[in-house]
Amino acid sequence: MNTSLDLILQNTKINNLIEEILTKVLKNGIVFLIKTDDYLLDNFFLDKLLEHPRFKLGIKKTNIECALHTMAIEELEDAIDLVELNHLEDTTLESLVAQFQNHKGENNKQVVYIIQKHIFYLFLTNKYDIHLLSCSVFLSEQSSTLIPHILEKALVSLFDGPINLTFYNYFFSMTKIGSVSKVIFYAASNKSKFSEFKQKEGISKLQIEPIELFLDKIGNEFTILLAKLISVETLESFFRAFILIDKQNFYPLRLSLEDLLKLTKASSNELKKLLDLATLPQYQILTEKENLYCFHIPDYFTEWIDLGRWIKNEELSVRQHRQLEVLAQDYFSSFGTLLSKEQVDQTLYWKKENLSSYNWEEKYKLDKDLISSYILLSQNQLEESLAKQQKKRSRLLKNSIRISIAVSIAFLLSSFTALLAYLERNSAIKQQEVAIQAKEEADQAKEVAEDERSQAVQARQNESAALKEADIERLIAIESQGQAEFQKNNAFMALEKAMKAEMDASAAREIAEKNEKLANEATETAQINFKTSERLRNQQESRASALEALGFFDNEDYPKGIQLAQAAYANNLKNGGFPLQSDIFFALISGKLRLEESQLEIDLEFPAKFIALSTTKDKLVVYTINGEIRIYTTQPNLILKKVIKTGYIKSLEFSGDTQILITNLDGDLLTIDILTSRTELYTDPISKTKYKALYRIPEQENNWVATTQAGGVDLLNYRKINGFFKVKEINGGRIQAVDIKEDIIAWAEGKEFYNSSVIMNDKRLLFTAPSEISSITWSNLHGNWVLGLIGGQLVVIDSAGKENLIETFSIHESKVSNLKIIPYTHNTELMLSTGFDGGIYIYVLDRDLPFSTSISSRISFPKHKSWITGFVIDPEKKLAYSISNDRSLKIWPLAIEGLLQKN
């Protein structure tokens, strides 16, 4: 394509750029080579540098201090190291400047640091910017020098041979609206069509999409392909992780797989799918080098519409929370104010809208505790303001009643005015009738006068006196006619005034009626608001009474505390509050716990591992690690009746009222008669399968689900004579949690959550959790599965199991050991969770309340001193029993009906 002269000129320009770098290295000891983020352009120039005899590729480090240490122990005479920096630690800049200052002597090592733009710009925010700029070379300023050579080399490689000038110029013109990487990707995606253009030297007939729309189309294809595999939320968090927002600018990052796992909270399988697809030649969104991933084509940032929207979301989230952080710092420094109601609502909306699968707050080192405290204080202030407004509304109600009385008086006055107008109108009508009669008389007089005038004219020659008299009578008649006309006009004017007065009276009456209606509506609204405010005030007073009751419990005044808790419960219920409001419910439960505290804990002498209730709920067995089963009666109180030596076992469950099923270390199933202490071995004579634990299928006396030592679950049928026989098996991995809902078996294998019907072999993967699943339960009210994770989180997924994550809640400090849900009073459910942190939490589930509300309103029982290993509940009596490694058995009374009836 190019002539030899063009090639010589291009090489000369590149060599001049290399000489410039050499000159700065000799002068300063170090040089910063700032990359362009165009992958092809950056790599091309680095290859050119390595072709020069003075440059040598040093050990690539992500931390300058490590790089300095490495070079200090290596002896590379007369060589200039190229060291690529992809991450920046807080202390790196000081080390870098120290190196710069030490590179004044001739014998010091010479280094070229290859660095991303956003890292270099972070350097320039401090006092060392002058030093750094003096030894920096920006490749973006040399793009006009590098692009022709890069483009030609890439096109020759892509189309397998030399290219002509027309072909080259066509693609070179595209570099004015895009990077070299984008142009080459565009050419590669349409290679077959451009090959025809190369041969025929004409492009007018080619049907190829415009390059301006090209990257958005590729991005949309990528998104559509992943739509069925990965959620849009995960996809957005994945790409936002590669973006750093600094003030109003954004910069691309280089990230490792470990970085992505920390930032996106996505599973390793999801990240592998994303990285494998994004680096494919057909998409070329990301590129991988030295186990670090970055954007391959910088134009994706401006031309892929979805990515632009995600960048905008990142910028908005950072800006909003930076503002919140500044407001919070000002407030706690006594310079600022709290948020208004609109700001609190907007802030809570922002927090809800932020991606739950993206750890962006850690990425920007935001003070989450400071912001949360600031929002909480603002909410508390708003609640106090609401109480003041309620008192103000009460005063407004009284004023509105006074206004209503005033409006009624106005209505009576307007009605009286209308009556006067009506009487005046009748008077005007009568005057009009008189005037009409006068006119008629005047007309008659006129006719008579005319007759007389005619007679007078005929007799004028003889009787002049008669003529004068006739003239006088004519004048009188004319005057009478004028007076009649005047009276007629007056009558019409009086009629108009009466009609106007009638209209004014009607309008006044309508206005009075409207005012009366508005006054009535205002009175009704005020009464409704007053009743609402009174209910809210009474609900708040109930909560305050419940909190006051806790103070009496602390002072051991239990009767007074319980009396306050009862009154708070009744008052809250009467005023339409949620019956099991957390503060009131906690006060009632605490009263019961404090009142019976001495009877609610039993010393076991040894740490306990398993616990079970008999089918009739009148017996409780506890296994301790010294190889003993302790048998207690639960009625009327918990009393130890017997101890049976069993040795070490792996599971324990009641098979009837007097028989216990256990599995030993060998995986055999055994029964123990608690009356005779006799032990019998029951195994399947056909398969000889070894088991870990058994679970009874609800409402099926002889059918059991067992987890096997080899992995998977079996459906077993039990007969007293023949023992256990396998009915069905479902293969799988190691199982650590099982739950049974009617005819559905649900279990967890590591992070994966499965279910299957008892009858059919239809194993289905419902959900993959971010960490290992340790416990499972089902909510009938919400129709959702609730999973406890080994990291202490609770995860709620929908009943269809479509990997549609509803919410994740961090509750316990470590593994969630047990999750139980039972029906409760007021048509609610009671969910209890226990953890290896020793904590026990109660959550009230209501059909009309979202899970997030129930979780945030949870109440806590007093902790065990060590992790909780077992937990069972008697749903009918609302009694729970827990065992722990702290060598204690605790009883938890959960019913409040008895407490209210008793007191």
Buried (B, 14 or more C-beta within 10 A) or exposed (E): BBEEEEBEBBEEBBEEBBEEBBEBBEEBBBBBBBBBBBBBBBBBBBEBBEEBEEBBEBEBBBBBBBBBEBBEEEEEEEBBBBBBBBBBEEEBBEBBBEBBEEBEEEEEBBBBBBBBBBBBBBBEEEEBEEBBEEBBBBBEEBBEBBBBBBBBEBBBEBBEEEBEEEBBEBBBEBBEEBBBBBBBBBBBBBEEEBEEBBEEEEBEEEEEEEBEEBBBEBBEEBBEEBEEBBBEBBBBBBBBBBBBBEEEEBBBBBBBBEBBBBBBBBBEEBBEBBBEBBBEEEBBBBBBEEEBBBBBBBBBBEBBEBBBEBBEBBBBBBEBBBEBBEBBBEBEEEEBEBBEEEBBEEBEEBBEEBBEBBBBBEBBEBBEEBBEBBBEBBBEBBEEEBEEEBEEBBEBBEEBBEBBEEBEEBBEEBEEBBEEBEEBBEEBEEBBEEBEEBBEEBBEBBEEBEEBBEEBEEEEEEEEEBBEEBEEBBEEBBEBBEBBBEBBEBBEEBBEBBEEBBEBBEEBBEEBEEBBEEBEEBBEEBEEBBEBBBBBBBBBBBBEBBBBBBEBBEEEBBEBBBBBBBBBBEBBBEBEBBBBBBBBBBBBBBBBBBBEEEEBEBEBEBBBBBBBBBBEBEBBBBBBBEEBBBBBBBEEEBEBEBEBEBEEBBBBBBBBEBBBBBBBEEBBBBBBBBEEBEBEEBBBEEEEBBBBBBBBBEEEEEBBBBBBBBBBBBBBBBEEEEBBBBEBBBEBEBBBBBBBBEBEBBBBBBBBBBBBBBEEEEBEEBBBBBBBBBBBBBBEBBEBBBBBBBBBBBBBBBBEBEBEBBEBBEBBEBBBBBBBBBEBBEEBBBBBBBBBBBBBBBBBBBEEBEBEBBBEBBBEBBBBEBBBBBBBBBBEBBBBBBBBBBBBBBBBBBBBEEBBEEE
